[in-house]
Amino acid sequence: MLARFARSAVDFLKKEDGPTAVEYAVVLALIIAVIISVSNIGNTTNSTYANPNLQNAAKPAGS
């Protein structure tokens, strides 16, 4: 069974049919997921730095 899977994987990789619509959709979904993740990280970071309670707490003690 493992040999048959390996043979089908090698046959799939040897094909040079080009990307199909499904592969394009998967790549597009991954790109959109990365864009959304980076946007969420940016919004979270921005709101963290804009929080006045955190700005007051981060002042150095002493002078």
Helices and strands as residue ranges (DSSP letters): H 2-14, H 21-50, H 52-57
